[in-house]
């Protein structure tokens, strides 16, 4: 099975770029299952029902978010209405929505997607390691489900790496999101789990992590806010990874980055799924 996950969609630029590219990428890469992190898709902060529907219509099978999940306050009910939209599993259980789900891939295979938020430098939340462990307790890879993908939305690279090793051999793919900069460490861990510390964003890289440069620069230089952050609207780069899993074990056989358009160096999987 071929799975792909795309990093944080930031604003109109990132949103339109991925919506335009996704149907063609699914066909070209023969993707059986697609996940998109949409937590910055609505003006850089949160997501709306209209955006959720647009990504599902374009071919996404599941959507993750992060610490900005509920920023669009008038749209929070979408988390209860749309089961394919996930908020972090270690949010309070009383919060709208859910943090994991088992979904059906194009092949009919079952895919468990688990979404968690880190603890270091992030808003308070329950222990993500214990929360993910509970989700995997009743879903053994290769037995109960055909694939398991974990999106850890976290600031610290150490916490994301720790999650990768914690789940090595028990998940198909563990990815980090949130920091918006793609890392060069995509690899298969020793027990067969695909891993990357951060997917990067789908957004304009002529920016400060997707935001128009003037306000972040003002705050760093003067220590004074001058206005609201707003997403940069230049040409976006699409960032993500693709893995191909072993049908007998659910573990990853190959992993390769996806980077298209915009300012970053292009990267696309080869025909065999490798980089």
Protein Blocks (a to p, Z undefined) as FASTA:
>chain_A
ZZddddddehjklmmmmmmmmmmmmmmnopabdcddfklmngoiacdfklmmmmmmnopa
bdcdbjklmmmmmlmmmmmmmmkbccdfkbcfkbgcjfbdcdddfkopacdddddddfeh
pacdddfklmmmmmmmmocghklpmbdcdddddfblklmmmmmmmmgojafbdcdehjop
acfkbccdfkopacdfbgbjaddfbbgehiafklmmmmmmnopafbdcdddfbdcddddd
dddddfklopafbdcdddeehjbdcddddfkopZZ
